[in-house]
Structure formats: structure tokens, C-alpha cells
């Protein structure tokens, strides 16, 4: 048993510490709060009978391939489309590794999951799918063109979903005749590990389609969070200023290890620099530019270190080199410098400010759901109860 107070663990290896003190500590209340927030998110996927049997995913990159693999592992038939067989092969190999890791010892289960994952260069599977997910690169014109084609061949009741991370649903919807069919289902990288799925509704989205999208997210054993169509939705909008602030400090000469250590001490599962490497520096740069165009709290000029790394092709974990070098998928880090608590406060303030702005604008239904989304979507320190709860209760 331990209890957390300030920056110190109390009761560690102390048999005299009372259980009463532990149960009455704010950390206990916060972790209990997180449990009920998780149960609330699970409930948001209920209330509609929808059990998709066939899913069609367009885009076999890391995100699209992992979405397809997860669907196949959960028992769905999946057709995975891309422009050439050589673009599909890496996704199938990655899926095989996932199945072997998750279905240890179940050779038949691995074989069956692979059988359900169907490479589909022609895109014929879209006509049979109950859910169609677009996971191509972040280009508005390309997404509009793709959805115009998909709408023409999709079943009338199929869910048409985009996995966009930064483009507005309303802008993509200009590529379809019936915008009520289009929803956002935004997964997070790495897809097999991240629990949250943002379910985005535009002004014209049919609530029934949004409800079916939420049920689909639950069928993948993930937590659906309904959000309104807005720049960056919830998670990326809050992460944008937070990551940009960290990269500005990097430009100013603060070591990445120091920045990450400060946020890990705060309670984040990883620091912002390692997080950016995990997401992909190219994706961070593209999302930041898109958010800046739409008026989010990010500066229009990207941090120089980020620009330099992307120009060199050092995109993070997926290329083996980003801000950190990666060996066997692990970052190679030096020792952080000593830092003051002021650094922790300076790093987290943009995150907290943007979470408050999302609440004020009503992008998510209430403060509790914002806290839940940011805990399960970004790993915000659970023992602090969520960013808005933390703001309301910190001394």
C-alpha cells in the first residue's frame, strides 16, 4: 500500500500507516472517480443494436492497418484496401505479430484472425461492409474524393467513418451527397493499446449513425467518447498546445530528457517529446499546421526542431529515429538535468488551459467526460482525477 501526497509517496514499507488514512486520501477518491468515469464511457456504446460483421478499411498505413487488425482479432471480417499489394503486405505482417502476441498459444485463433483479414486492392469489400473507415493521409481533397466513391457503392445503412485527426467533419462532408451518413471515429496510436475512440458528430450527422459508431467502438473493447465537430476534437486540440510548448522549450535548449522527466514526475505515462515521437513527428507537424489554420491555441510557425527532424525523415519511433534514437522500439535516453517545479507548471499549463476552453465551448457534453477522454486518450495522471478536476481542486 502507498498513498501519494504532493511529490512524495507515503506509507511505503510502513506497517504503521493506517488503512483509514489511505482510503480517505484524495488519491483514493480520484482513482475511484476514474473507475466510474470508465464505466460511464462504456455505457455510451449501449442502447443500439448494432453488431458489424464486415468492416472495410481504406489505408494500410500504421493506423489503418492496426484498425483492421484489431477488427479481425475481435471476430469481424475485414477488407483492407490500399493502392498496391506491396502497401498491404507490411500491415498483414504487423497484424500477424499482434495476433501472436495477444492470442498466445492459440494457433487456431491466430490463423482464423489472419483469414478474416483480407487484402483488397480493388476495394470490392466496401460494397458489403457494415462499417467503412477511411484512414488515408490528412489531405482534404483526397478524403472528399474518396468518400464520394465510397458513398456510391456502400450499403444504404453502412456507417461511413473518417479517422481524421485534425480536419473538420463538415469540410470532409462536402464530398458526399448525404452528409447525415458521415461520422468521425478517431482512434489513437498505438491502436491496440489506446483505450479511447472519439466519435465525432457534425451538424448534419444522423444521431443513429453516431450511436452505431459508438457501438462499434465498444465492440472493439474501446471506450467511445462523443464529441462535436471542431478543430482537433478533444484530444488533439488539447495535445496541440501542450506538444508545441514542449518543442519550444526544446528549441530554447532544454534537453528532451529533462522535459520528459518533468512530465513523468507530474504523472504522465510518458513525456511530451517521447509522445510526439510515438505519434510521429510528421503527424504532429501536419496536425499543428491544421490546428493553427483553424485558430487553435497553437502558433502558426512550427518549432524549428520539429521542422528540422521532419525534413531529415526522422519521424520518430516508426523510423527508428526522431528526437530520440530507438532500439527495439525503445528510446535511447541520456540523463535529465536537474529542474525546478516551475518547469512542470510551465509544461502543463497550456494543456490545462485548452481543456478549459473545450469545456467552455461545449465540444464535449460535460467536464467529467472531458476528464475521462483526456485520461484515457492522453494518459493524464489518473491519480489527479482528470485535468479539469485537478484545476478545480489544486491548492
N, C-alpha and C positions, 0 to 999 in steps of 0.2 A: 504493500500500500504506500502511496505517496500522495501528497497534496501540493498543489502549485500555488505559490504566493509571490507576486512580483516576478522576480527573475531567479527565485530560489526554490528548489524542491525541499519541502519539509517532510518530516516523518520517515525519511528514507533510513532503513535499518534501525528504526527507533521503536522498540516494542512498547514503550510507554505512551506513544501517541494514540489518542482515543479514536475509536470508530466514529463517535458522535461528532468530533471535530472535522473528520473527513467528510461525513455526509452533509454537514452544514456549510461546508466551504463553497464559495461561488463557483469554483471549477466543477464541482459535482453537479450543481444546478445547471450549468451551461452544457455539460455533456448530456444530461438528461433532456435538456431542451433540444439538442441536436437529434436525439433519438426520435422525439415526437415530430420534429420537422421532417425527418426522413420518412416517417410513416405518412405524413400529410402529402408529401410528393408522390409516394406510391399510390395513394388514393386518387390522385389527379388522373391516373391512367385507367380508372374504373368507370363504370356507368355506360359503356357502349360495347356491344357485342361485335368484336372485330378480331378475327384470327387469320392474319395473312398467311397464305400458303406459298405464294410465289412473289419474290422481290426482284426487281431489276435495278441494277446499279450501273450508272454511266460514269466512267472514270476509274481506272485501275491503278491510280497512284496510291501512296501510303494510306491516305484517308479512305478513298473509295474501296480499295482492296480490303482494308480491315473491316469496314462496314459490311461488305459482302461476306467475309469470313465469319464474322460474328453471327450474321443471319443464318448462314449454313450450319453453324455449330448449334444454334437454337432450334434446328429442325426444319427450317424453311428451304425451299428450292430457290436458288439464286442464279440469275443470269448476270454475268459481269461483262460489260461492254467497254471496249476501247478501240482505237483505230487500227491496231495490228496485233497479231498473235504475240510478237515479242514484247509488247507492252503489258500483256496479260500474264505472261509466264512468271515474272517476279512476284506478282500478287498471289498466284496459286502456290508458289514455294513458301511465301510468308504465311499463308493460310495453313499449309501443312505443318509448319513449325508450331503455329498456335494450337492446332488440334492435338498434336502430340504432347504439347506442354499441359494443356488443360484436361485432356482425356487420357491421362497416363495409364498405360497398361490395357486400355480398351482399343485394341487394334481394329475391331469391327466398327467401333464408333468413329475412329479416325477415317477409316475407309468410307463409311457412309456419309460423313460430313464432306469429304472430298468429292464424292459422287454428286452431292447436292449443289456443288459449286461449279457452274457451267460457263466456260469461256464463250463469249458471244460477240464476235467482231461485227456481225451484221446487225445486231440489235433486235433480232426477231423476238426475243423474250419479252420485250416491252409490251407487246400486244396481249400477253397472257398474265401480266403482273397485277397483283393487288396493290402493291406499293412500288412506285418508281422514284428512285433517288438520284438526283444529279449531284455529282461530286467532281466536276471538272475545275479547271483553274479559274481564278477570280477575274473574269472578263465579262462585262455586262452584255456586250453584243453577242458573244458566243453562247451565253446562257439563254438569251432571248431566242436565238435561232434554234437552239437545241429543244427548248420547251415547245416551240411551235411545231416541231416534228413529232415530239413525243405525244402531245395532245391529240394530234391527228390519228395516231394509231392505238392509243391507250383505251382500255375498257372505260365505259362511261363513269363507273363508280371507283375507278382506281385513284389512290392518293398520289398526287403529283407533288414531290417534295424537293426542295433545294437544300443543299448542305452549305450554302454560302456562309462565310464568316463575317463579312463586312458590308456586302451590298444590300440595299433595301429590297424587301419583297415586292413593294409597289413598282419599283423600276424593272425588276425581272418580269413581273406580271404583264408588262406591255407586250411581251412575246406570245401571249396566249389569248384566245378568244374569250374563254370563260375563266376570269381571274378568281372566281369563288373556289376553284379546284386546287389552287396553289397554296401550299403551306411551306414553312421552313422547318426542317428537322436538323438542328445544328449539333453535330457530335464534336467531341474534343479528342485531341491527340495526346496519348495513345488510346485509340478507341476501345480496345479490350479492357483497359484499366479504369478509364474515367467513367464515373457513375452518372453524370448529368447528361441530359439531352434537352436543349432548348426547343420548344415547339412554338413557332412564330406564326402569328396571325396578322394578315394585313387587313385593311379596312373592308375589303371585299371578300375575304376568306369565309367560306361557309363554316359555321361553328361545328357542324357534324364532321367535316373533313379534319378540322383541328382535333376534335375528340378522337377520331380514328387514328390520327398521327400519334397522339399521346398514348393510346392503347398499344400501338406498335412499339413505341419506346419501352413500355413496360414489358412487352413480350420478349424484349431483348434483355430483360432484367436490369434495366436502367431507370433512372428517375426523371420523369418528364416535368419540365418547368414551362408553363405557358407564359409567353412574353409578347408584347405588342411589337409591331414592325417599327424599328427605329435603328439609327446608326449604331452598329456593333451589338445590338440587342442588349443583353445584360453583361455577360461575362467579358466579351472582347471590349466593350465600351469601358468597363472598369479597369481591365488589364492594360488598355492602351496608354493612358497617362502614367500608370504605375511603371510599366516597362520603359517608356520613353524617359521618365525621370531617372531610372536606374542607368540607362545608357548615357544620359547627360553627365551623370557623375563619373561614368567610365571615361568619357571624353575629358573630364577635368583631372583625370589621373588617379582616381581611386581604383584600387585593384578589384577585379571581378570577385576574387575570393573573399574580400572584405565586405563587399556589398551583399553577397550571398550569405555569408556568415551572420551578418546583422539581421537579415530577414528570417533565417533559420532560428536564431535566438528568439525572435518575436513569436515564432511558432509555425511558420510556413514549412511545408514539406520539402521545398527546395527554394533557393533564392531566385530573384527575377532574371539574373543572367543565365543561369542553368535552365530556367524555364523557357527563356527565349530560344536557347539552343535546342531544347526538346521540341518546341513548336515548329521551329525552322526560321532562321533569320530572314529568309526571303518572304515568308508568310507574314512575319512581324512587320517588315518594311511595307509590303503591299497593303496590309490592313491599316497600318498607321497613316499611310497616304490617303486611303479612302476615308478614314475617320476624320482626318484633318479637313478634307474637302467638304464634309458634311457638318463641320462646325463643332466636333467633339473637343474636349479639353486636351488636345494634343497640338503641339506646334507644327506648322506646315513644313518646316525644314527638319529633315530626319537627322538624327545624331550621326556624326561623321564616322565613328567606329562601326556603326551598323552598315552604313553605305559602303565603307571600305571592304568589310567582310563579304557582303553580298557580291560586290564587283569581282572579288577573288574567287567566288564559288565556294567559299567557306560558309556553308549554310547551317551548320550545327551538327547534332548527333547523327542525322541521316547521311551526312557526307564524311563523317569521321573527324571533322574539323569545323569549329565555329569560333566562339570566343574561347572555348576550351578545346583541347585535343581529346579525342575519345579512343579508348582501348577497350575492346569487348563491350562496347556500349556504355562504358563508364567514363565520366570526365576525369581528366588528369589535372589535379589542382595543386597549387602551391599553398603556403601558409598565409592566412589572412593577417593584415596588420591590426594593431590594436585600434579600437574605435570607441567613441562615446555614445551614450544613449541618444544623443541628438541625431546621430546618423540614422538610427532606427526610426525615429519620429519623422525625419525628413523623407525617408523612403516610403513610409506607409501613408503619409498624408494625402497624396493625390488619389490613391486607391479609395480611401475613406470619403474624400470629397466627391468623387464620381459616383460612388454608391449612393450617397445622399441625393445627388442630382437625379439619378434614375428614380429614386423614390418620389421626389418632388414632382417629376413629370408623369408619374403613374404608368411607367413602362411595364412594371410587374405589379400584381394586384395589391401586395402589402409588404411591409418591412420584413415580416417573418420569412416570406418567400424569397425576398432578396437575400437575406442572410443564408437561407438554405441553398440557394443557387450558387452563391459565392463560396460557400464551404465545400459543396460537392463538385463545383465546376472549376475552382481555382485552388482549393486546399486551404482557404483562410483558416487560421488556427482554431480548431474546433473548441478547445477549452476556453476560448474567449467568447463563444456564443454567437459569432457572426459579426460582420463589420458594423452594422447599424446598432446592434445590441451593445457592442463594445463601445461605440461612440456615446451611447446613452448612459453607460454605467461606469466608464473610466473616470478616475479621480484626477 
